[in-house]
Every structure is written in structure tokens, then in C-alpha cells.
Amino acid sequence: MKPSTRRRLFRGSLYVVFIAAVAAVLILADWKAIKVHFLDLEVAKAMFPEIIVTAAKNTIVYTAIAFVGGLLLGLLLALMKLSPVGPYRWVATGYIELFRGLPALLVIFGFAFAVPLAFQWRPPGGNASLGLIALIVVSGAYIAETIRAGIEAVPPGQSEAARSLGMGPAWTMISVVLPQAFRIITPPLTNELVILIKDTSLLFIAGMALGDRELTTFARDAVSQTANSTPLIMAALMYLVITLPLTQLVAKLERHQKRGR
């Protein structure tokens, strides 16, 4: 048998397995129970407009705050890790390794409950603010490594050319290296933004006031009130509405970079 024939038969068998699996799910699923417990239109309608004007809005606001804060912190940590001064490198490396190694849920829990007890301090906004600070702390560690990789990906000749024109190290970094580095790391940074959107769902552990609830907390409360799982489906759809355009943007940026190379 020819190799091309074997490949066609193998692909055909994969299609058959896939179709059989889908058919089995469709046949075996209890669609009546699914409709009652997960697709109740009355429960879904009762979630509007709060699911948009409160839950989705808070999710977007929390994501924006955490991303901007994480970006600034990550830039500082990346520059410290690349610093010729040893203590700066050690501190940045220790911070990055620590918070990349800890689960985000544990960090949020620690900031929401341990920090107020240890320092007798609570910021304006209460637990929601403490949870956001934890997200900034965690995202900053990941973004720092992304920025560091972008800076190191800029050809050394760019810095050497800037130095030959009389630019100092700081101005070379700001005006020459960082713009090129951020152009390189735009896709992974956008991907980090998508991850942060989903990580806002972890803020429920901090305890949220009614007006501060993001999508997951809002859906969880609605499930408790209605004894129905439809709110979970609605929250999932809202997350997809927010994240799918961003994932498509990441794919577009990656294609653009490949064409540029």
C-alpha cells in the first residue's frame, strides 16, 4: 500500500472516530435535563442587565487595572534583572521565581486575609482592592520575564549604534531598545491580558461586595439564588465575548510578525 493511501486511510479513520464520539454524546445526553438545569431562558433573562453593567464591567475594569499595574511592575523587574548591579538582579530574580511558582489563588488568599492581619492595613475598596493587588503582584512576575526576553531579543547592534551616536545607556534603553522589545512581545503580552481576564475569576476567594462582583462571583451567587446552573453558562458566554476577540488579535499579530520575519 502506498504511503499516500495509508495517510488517507488514517485521516479517514480519525474522522470516523470523531463523528462516532459526537454521535454518542448527542444520543446519550439527557437533553431534557440539560435544558432544565443549564438552559433555562427565564433564569438567563433575569440576569440582565446586571450581568453586563455590573459583572462584565467589573471583570474588564479589574483586568485593565491588573494589566497596567503588572506591566509597570514587570518592566521595573525586567530592568532590575538585567541590571549590572548584583543586588537588583538577586531581588528581581527571587521575586519572579517566587510568584511564578505560587498559585495565583494562594497569593490572592494571602493578600486578602494575611496582609490585613499582619500589617493592620486595608486599602480603599477593601477585599476587592487587596485581590487586585495580588493579581498585579502575580502578573508582574510573568510579564517581567516576557519583557526581559523581548529586550534580549533586540539585536545588540541596535544598542551599539545608539551608543556610537552619543546616547547614554538609559536613553538607549528608553528610545531604542524598549520600543523594539515591545513590538516583539506584543503577542505574548496580549495573551497575558487574556489570562488575566480569566484570573479575575479567582477574586471570589477574597469576598466581594454586591457592586464589586465580577462574572464568576456574580454567576455563583445567581446559582445559589435560583438553584439552577444556567448562570454558569451565561458567565461562560460573557467570558467568550470578551476573550475571543483578543485571542483572534493575538493570532493576527503572530501572523503579522511571521510575515515581517
C-alpha positions as CSV (number, residue, x, y, z in Angstrom):
1,M,0.0,0.0,0.0
2,K,1.3,3.4,-0.9
3,P,2.2,5.8,1.9
4,S,-0.3,8.4,0.5
5,T,-3.0,5.8,0.6
6,R,-2.1,4.9,4.2
7,R,-2.3,8.6,5.2
8,R,-5.7,9.0,3.6
9,L,-7.0,5.9,5.4
10,F,-5.6,7.1,8.7
11,R,-7.2,10.5,8.3
12,G,-10.5,8.8,7.3
13,S,-10.4,6.7,10.4
14,L,-9.8,9.8,12.6
15,Y,-12.9,11.4,11.0
16,V,-14.9,8.3,11.7
17,V,-13.8,8.2,15.4
18,F,-14.7,11.9,15.8
19,I,-18.1,11.5,14.2
20,A,-18.8,8.4,16.3
21,A,-17.8,10.3,19.5
22,V,-20.0,13.3,18.7
23,A,-22.9,11.0,17.9
24,A,-22.5,9.1,21.1
25,V,-22.6,12.3,23.1
26,L,-25.7,13.5,21.3
27,I,-27.5,10.2,21.8
28,L,-26.6,9.5,25.4
29,A,-27.0,13.1,26.7
30,D,-30.2,13.8,28.7
31,W,-31.3,16.9,26.7
32,K,-34.4,17.5,28.8
33,A,-32.4,17.7,32.0
34,I,-29.7,19.8,30.3
35,K,-32.4,22.3,29.1
36,V,-34.0,22.5,32.6
37,H,-30.7,22.8,34.6
38,F,-28.4,24.7,32.2
39,L,-30.5,26.4,29.5
40,D,-33.4,27.9,31.5
41,L,-34.3,31.1,29.5
42,E,-36.2,32.6,32.4
43,V,-33.2,32.4,34.6
44,A,-31.0,33.7,31.9
45,K,-33.3,36.7,31.3
46,A,-33.4,37.6,35.0
47,M,-29.6,38.1,34.9
48,F,-29.8,41.1,32.6
49,P,-28.8,43.8,32.7
50,E,-26.7,43.2,35.8
51,I,-24.5,40.6,34.2
52,I,-23.3,43.3,31.7
53,V,-23.5,46.6,33.7
54,T,-22.0,45.1,36.9
55,A,-20.3,41.7,36.4
56,A,-18.8,42.1,32.9
57,K,-17.9,45.7,33.6
58,N,-16.1,44.9,36.8
59,T,-14.3,42.0,35.1
60,I,-13.0,44.4,32.4
61,V,-12.1,47.1,34.9
62,Y,-10.2,44.6,37.2
63,T,-8.4,43.2,34.2
64,A,-7.3,46.6,33.0
65,I,-6.1,47.7,36.4
66,A,-4.2,44.4,37.0
67,F,-2.6,44.5,33.5
68,V,-1.4,48.1,33.7
69,G,-0.1,47.6,37.2
70,G,1.5,44.3,36.2
71,L,3.0,45.9,33.1
72,L,4.7,48.7,35.1
73,L,5.9,46.3,37.8
74,G,7.1,43.8,35.2
75,L,9.1,46.5,33.3
76,L,10.8,47.5,36.6
77,L,11.6,43.9,37.5
78,A,12.9,43.1,34.0
79,L,15.2,46.1,34.1
80,M,16.4,45.1,37.6
81,K,17.1,41.5,36.4
82,L,19.2,42.9,33.5
83,S,21.0,45.4,35.8
84,P,24.8,45.1,36.2
85,V,24.2,45.7,39.9
86,G,24.1,42.3,41.7
87,P,21.5,43.1,44.5
88,Y,19.0,44.3,42.0
89,R,19.4,41.2,39.9
90,W,19.0,39.0,43.0
91,V,15.9,40.7,44.3
92,A,14.2,40.7,40.9
93,T,15.1,37.0,40.2
94,G,13.9,36.0,43.7
95,Y,10.6,37.9,43.3
96,I,10.0,36.4,39.8
97,E,10.7,32.9,40.8
98,L,8.7,33.1,44.0
99,F,5.5,34.5,42.4
100,R,5.7,32.4,39.3
101,G,6.0,29.3,41.5
102,L,3.0,30.1,43.7
103,P,-0.7,29.5,42.6
104,A,-2.4,32.8,42.0
105,L,-5.3,31.7,44.2
106,L,-3.0,31.2,47.2
107,V,-1.5,34.7,46.6
108,I,-4.9,36.3,46.5
109,F,-5.9,34.5,49.6
110,G,-2.8,35.7,51.4
111,F,-3.3,39.3,50.4
112,A,-7.0,39.3,51.2
113,F,-6.6,37.8,54.7
114,A,-3.0,37.6,55.8
115,V,-1.9,41.2,54.9
116,P,-4.6,43.0,56.9
117,L,-3.8,40.9,59.9
118,A,0.0,41.2,59.6
119,F,0.1,45.0,58.9
120,Q,-3.2,46.2,60.3
121,W,-3.9,47.9,56.9
122,R,-6.7,47.7,54.5
123,P,-6.8,49.8,51.3
124,P,-9.8,51.7,50.0
125,G,-12.1,49.2,48.3
126,G,-11.5,46.5,50.9
127,N,-11.0,42.9,49.7
128,A,-11.6,43.8,46.1
129,S,-8.5,46.1,46.2
130,L,-6.4,43.5,48.0
131,G,-7.3,40.9,45.5
132,L,-6.3,43.3,42.7
133,I,-3.0,44.0,44.3
134,A,-2.4,40.2,44.4
135,L,-3.2,39.9,40.7
136,I,-0.8,42.8,40.0
137,V,1.9,41.1,42.0
138,V,1.5,37.8,40.2
139,S,1.1,39.2,36.7
140,G,4.1,41.4,37.2
141,A,6.3,38.3,37.7
142,Y,5.1,36.8,34.4
143,I,5.2,40.0,32.4
144,A,8.8,40.7,33.7
145,E,10.1,37.5,32.1
146,T,8.2,38.4,28.9
147,I,9.8,41.9,28.8
148,R,13.2,40.5,29.6
149,A,13.0,38.1,26.8
150,G,11.9,40.9,24.4
151,I,14.8,43.1,25.5
152,E,17.3,40.3,25.0
153,A,15.8,39.6,21.5
154,V,16.7,43.0,20.3
155,P,20.0,42.7,18.3
156,P,23.0,44.1,20.2
157,G,23.9,46.1,17.2
158,Q,21.0,48.4,17.9
159,S,22.4,49.5,21.2
160,E,25.9,49.7,19.8
161,A,24.7,52.0,17.0
162,A,22.9,54.2,19.5
163,R,26.0,54.4,21.7
164,S,28.1,55.4,18.7
165,L,25.7,58.3,18.2
166,G,26.4,59.5,21.7
167,M,23.4,58.2,23.5
168,G,23.7,57.2,27.2
169,P,22.7,53.7,28.4
170,A,19.4,54.9,29.9
171,W,18.3,56.9,26.8
172,T,19.4,54.0,24.6
173,M,17.2,51.6,26.6
174,I,14.2,54.0,26.5
175,S,14.3,55.2,22.9
176,V,15.9,52.3,21.0
177,V,15.7,49.0,22.9
178,L,12.3,49.1,24.6
179,P,10.2,50.2,21.6
180,Q,11.7,47.3,19.6
181,A,11.3,44.9,22.5
182,F,7.6,45.8,23.0
183,R,7.0,45.3,19.3
184,I,8.4,41.8,19.6
185,I,6.4,40.9,22.8
186,T,3.1,42.3,21.8
187,P,1.5,38.9,21.1
188,P,2.6,37.3,24.4
189,L,1.6,40.4,26.3
190,T,-1.9,40.2,24.7
191,N,-2.0,36.6,25.7
192,E,-1.2,37.6,29.2
193,L,-4.1,40.0,29.1
194,V,-6.4,37.1,28.1
195,I,-5.1,35.1,31.0
196,L,-5.7,38.0,33.4
197,I,-9.3,38.2,32.3
198,K,-9.8,34.6,33.4
199,D,-7.8,35.1,36.5
200,T,-10.2,37.7,37.8
201,S,-12.5,34.8,38.5
202,L,-10.2,33.9,41.4
203,L,-11.1,37.2,43.2
204,F,-14.1,35.4,44.6
205,I,-11.9,34.0,47.3
206,A,-11.3,37.5,48.7
207,G,-15.0,38.1,49.2
208,M,-16.8,40.7,47.1
209,A,-19.5,43.2,47.8
210,L,-22.6,43.1,45.6
211,G,-21.4,46.0,43.5
212,D,-17.8,44.7,43.2
213,R,-18.7,41.2,41.8
214,E,-17.1,40.0,38.6
215,L,-18.6,37.4,36.3
216,T,-17.7,34.3,38.2
217,T,-18.8,35.6,41.6
218,F,-22.0,37.0,40.1
219,A,-22.8,33.7,38.4
220,R,-22.0,31.7,41.6
221,D,-24.4,33.9,43.6
222,A,-27.1,33.5,41.0
223,V,-26.7,29.7,41.1
224,S,-27.3,29.8,44.8
225,Q,-30.3,32.0,44.5
226,T,-32.0,30.1,41.7
227,A,-30.8,26.5,42.4
228,N,-30.1,26.4,38.6
229,S,-26.8,26.2,36.7
230,T,-27.9,28.4,33.8
231,P,-25.9,31.4,35.3
232,L,-22.7,29.5,34.8
233,I,-23.4,29.1,31.1
234,M,-24.2,32.8,30.8
235,A,-21.0,33.7,32.6
236,A,-19.1,31.4,30.2
237,L,-20.6,33.1,27.2
238,M,-19.7,36.5,28.6
239,Y,-16.1,35.4,29.1
240,L,-16.0,34.2,25.5
241,V,-17.5,37.5,24.2
242,I,-14.6,39.3,26.0
243,T,-11.7,36.9,25.2
244,L,-12.4,35.6,21.7
245,P,-11.7,39.0,20.0
246,L,-8.4,39.2,22.0
247,T,-7.3,35.6,21.0
248,Q,-8.0,36.5,17.4
249,L,-5.9,39.6,17.8
250,V,-3.1,37.5,19.2
251,A,-3.3,35.2,16.1
252,K,-3.3,38.2,13.8
253,L,-0.3,39.8,15.4
254,E,1.6,36.5,15.3
255,R,0.9,36.1,11.6
256,H,2.0,39.7,11.0
257,Q,5.3,39.1,12.8
258,K,5.9,35.9,10.8
259,R,5.3,37.9,7.5
260,G,7.7,40.6,8.8
261,R,10.4,38.0,9.5
